């Protein structure tokens, strides 16, 4: 399975996926910490986090998959949402909360 197939499989099989540096418990950059905090503020406790620092292929592959140069990257129901700045803007407008309410709940 190619890295692109692996990423597609991950984002489509999980309702909320955050590709980040580090983990939600120990983010390794401020942007990843912000993204995690925003998800928690939206009431999302169960989401899949993928630490891109653990796999250089995934770190580069996710940038190519979304055609987005930075990490973190949020996916909801298989769709790319954006990075921490976009998440912050969407949270402030209430748009992110609505999007996440529509996310399938993990079984």
Residue pairs with C-beta under 8 A, 6 or more apart in sequence:
1 9
3 57
3 58
3 60
3 61
4 61
4 64
4 65
6 58
6 61
7 58
7 61
7 62
7 65
8 65
10 17
10 48
10 50
11 17
11 75
11 78
11 80
12 78
14 47
14 48
14 106
15 47
15 76
15 77
15 103
15 104
15 105
15 106
16 39
16 44
16 46
16 47
16 48
16 74
16 75
16 76
16 100
16 103
17 47
17 48
17 49
17 50
17 74
17 75
18 24
18 32
18 35
18 36
18 39
18 47
18 48
18 49
18 50
18 72
18 73
18 74
18 75
19 49
19 50
19 52
19 58
19 62
19 71
19 72
19 73
19 75
20 27
20 32
20 35
20 36
20 49
20 50
20 51
20 52
20 71
20 72
21 27
21 28
21 29
21 31
21 32
21 51
21 52
21 53
21 71
21 72
22 28
22 29
22 32
22 51
22 53
23 49
23 51
24 36
24 47
24 49
27 33
27 36
28 51
28 53
31 70
31 71
31 72
31 83
31 84
32 71
32 72
32 84
34 84
34 87
34 88
35 72
35 74
35 83
35 84
35 87
36 49
38 84
38 87
38 88
38 91
38 96
39 47
39 74
39 87
39 100
41 91
42 91
42 96
42 97
42 100
43 97
43 100
44 100
44 103
46 105
46 106
50 58
50 62
52 58
52 59
52 62
52 71
53 59
59 71
62 71
62 73
63 69
63 70
63 71
66 73
66 80
68 80
68 82
68 83
70 83
71 83
72 83
72 84
73 80
73 81
73 82
73 83
74 80
74 81
74 82
74 83
74 87
75 81
76 99
76 100
76 102
76 103
77 102
77 103
77 104
81 87
81 90
81 96
81 99
82 90
87 96
90 96
90 99
91 97
